[in-house]
Amino acid sequence: MSFAERYGPWAVVAGASEGTGRAFARKIASNGVPCILIARREGPLAALAEEIRAESGLVCATAAIDLASPGAPDQIIAAVGDREVGLFVSNAGADTNGARFLERDINVWLDHVRLNVITTMSCCHHFGKLMRARRKGGLLLVNSGACYGGATFMAAYSASKAFVLNFGESLWTELRPHGVEVLNLVLGRTDTPAFRALLAEKGLPVPSGLASPDDVAEVGLARLPQGPTHNWGLADDVAGYAPSAASVRRARILAIDASTKQVFGDK
């Protein structure tokens, strides 16, 4: 199947206003699939939709939604309406706090969990069920190397990203027999406005070797059929900064999947 046949006729990009989300939307549109662009600010979404229209001739829809709000999943579903979605990209979820856990009000972290966990899980449940019925589609979860362990300044962030890692890998085993692809795209430091703003706030220089958002989008979409995990900058069989190589994780997940079926059955 072509890209549009596999992932069309519509894609949803959550967190599309800038950085990697913006790059994903443009790359998806260049492959012939219009997007429903979702983020908190309407202005950048409208500008991106116009840019995509000028580049590809495709007309994208936009919806200004706070993805950390309790009502975000219902608002996303309402914004999609009766459009058939073949690709869901969960791109929002950066931690702009850069603070120790006890230095912020608990509601800051609860919003973060809603953003990374509740909204992501709810959208995957809704769109994944429809994709399973059609026996095609993709769920692409943009993740962070923080998913592999905790650290100072990252208690809620690393914990929520660890949830996304295990959640996505589990969905991969459940949905692959039904033709639905799932990928955790685990990123390192990436050149996004949010990351630059955090560095500026801390008075730190921009480091060299940052990943390009355009490269992230291209690699993420290319790796989606391989699932369930791709570690940015590493070959499939190299562990690098991760505890284990993507190929090792894949084999381990398949082994655990076979074991669980001995307990729960295969229905």
N, C-alpha and C positions, 0 to 999 in steps of 0.2 A: 504494500500500500504506500501511496505517497504520504508526505507529512500531513497534508490537509485531510486526506481520507482517514488517517490514523487518529489525528488529534482534533479535527474540526467537528462541526462547522464553526464552533466558538471556543475560545479559551477564556479563562478567568485568571487574572493576575492580581493577587492580593498584595498590596504594598508596591504599587506601580509608579509612584510619583517621581522617583529618582533612583539613582544607583543601579543595582542589579535588576530591580523590578522594571525600571524603564528599559533597560537593555533587553530583558526577556520579552517585553511587549513588542518592541521593534523587531526583534529577531523572529518571533512567532508570526507577526504580520508579514514579514518578508517571505515567509513560507506559505502565504496565502490564507492565513487564519486570522480573522478579526478578534479583538479582545474586548472583554468587559474589564475596564481599568478601575481598580478600587484602591483608595487611600483616604487619608483624613482630609486632605486639602483639595478642593475642587480646581483651583487655578492651575497647578502643575498638571493635573489630569487632563484638563481641557487643552492645554498647550501640547501635551504629548499626543492626544488624539488628533489634533490638527497636523502635527508633524508626521504621524503615521499616514494620515490621509494624503499628504503631499508626497510622501515617499512611495506608497504602495497603492494608493487609490482606495484602500479599505476604510470603512467607517466604523470606528470603535465606539462603544458605549462607555460612559463614566458614571461612577457613583461615589460620592464623598461619604465615607463611613469610617468612624473611629473603630478600628479593629480590636481595640482593647475593651470596648464597651460590652456590657452583658447582652445587648440586643444585636450585636454585630452579625452573628450567623443568620438570623432571620432577615436582617436588612440585606445581606448579600444575596440570599435566595430570592428575595423580592425583587432586587435589582436585576437579577438574571431573568426572571420571569419564565416564559415558555421557550427560551432559547436552549438549544441542545449544546451542552458543554462536553467537549472531548478532552480537554486538558485543564487541570487546575494547578496553578503555581502558587505555593504558599511562600511568599518572599518576605513579608513583614516579620519583625521580631528582634531587631537590633536593640542592644541595651545602651541607651544614651545616658545612663546614670553614672556609671563609673564610680560606684560608692560601696562601702562596706554595708552589709545587710542591716545592721542596727542603726546606721546613720540616716536611714530614710524611713518615712512613715510606712507602716505595713501595707497601706492601700496602694502605694507605688508598686510594690512587688506583686500584690494581688492582680493589679492591672496587667502586669507583665505576664503573669501566668495565664490570665484570660487571653492575652494576645497570642502567646506561643503555644498554649495547650488547648484551651477550650475552643477558641475560634477555629484553629487548625483541625482539631478532631471533629468538630461539628461539620465543617465544610467537606472534609474527606468522607464522612459518613453519608452526607447528602449526595455529593457528586459521584462518589465511588459506587454507591448502590445503582445509580442510573447507568454508569459505565459498565458495571457488571452485567446488567440486563442487556446492554447492546453488544457486549463481548469485545469492547475495544475502548481505548482511552488511556490517559496517563495522569498520575498524581506526582508532582515534583515538589519536594520539600527542601527548601534552601536552609541548610543547617550550618553549624559552626563547629570548629575543632574543639570548642569548649564542651561539646557533648561528651567528650571522652574523660572528663574529670573536673573536679571542682578546684577553685583557687580563690584567693583574696579578691574582693571586688566582684565576684561572679557567682555568688551563692544561688540566687534565683535564676540567673541567666543560664548557668551551666546545668542546673537541675532541669529546667524546662527544655533545654536543647537535648539532654539525655533522654527525656520522655519522647521527644520527636524522633530521635534515632531509633529507639526500640519500637515505637509505634509504627514508623514507616517500614522497618524491616519485617514486622509482623504482618502488616498489610500486604507487603510484597508476596509473602508465602500464601496468603489467603486469596489474593486476586490474580496471581499469575496463571492459574488454570483457566481463568475466565477471560484471558486476553487483555487484562488491564495492567499497565506498567506502573511501578512505583520506584522512586529514587530519592534517597537522602543525598543531596549534594553538599558535602561537608567542606566548608570554605575556611581558609586562613584569613590573613589580613587583606582586605579588599579596598580598593580606592573608591570609596563612596562619600557623598557629602556628609552623611551621619558620622562616619569614622573620622573624617577631617575635622568636623565640628567638635568632636570629643577631644581630639588631640589639641586643638586650639584652646579649648576651655582649660585643659591641664597644662598649657604652655609647653607642649612637647612638639618636636619637629616631625614632619611627615617622613616615615621611614622609606627606604628604597625597597624595590621588589614587590610592591603591592600588586595584587591581581587586578586586571582590567575588568570592569563590569561586562563589556562586550565579549571578552574571552570567556567569562563565567557563563554567560547565556549560551554561547555557542557550544561549549563543552557540556553543559548541563543537559541541553536538549539532545545532543548526540549520544550521551551516556544513558539517557532515560530507559531505553530498551534493555540495558544490561542489568540494572538494579542489583541489589537494593541500596548499595552504598557506593559512592565515589568520593575518594579523598583528594581534594584539589591539589594538583601539582605532583601527584604520585601515580606511578603505574599500578595496575590492578593487583600485582603480586608483591608490592612494596609496602612495608608497615610505616616507615618514616616516623612522623610525629604521632601517628595513631597507635593504639595498643596492638593492632593487628591489621594486616593487609585486607583490602576489600575482598579479595578472593577467599581469604581465610574466613572472614566474617560470613560470606555467602555460604561456604561449605558448612560452617557451624550452624547457621540458621536452618539450612535444609536438614541437618542431622537432628536438631531439636524439633523441627516440624514433624519429622517422621516419628520421633519418640512420643510427642504429644498425641499423635493419632492413635497410638496404642492405648491411650487413656480415654480420649474423648471420641474416638472413631473418626471416620472420614466423610461424614455427611454434613 
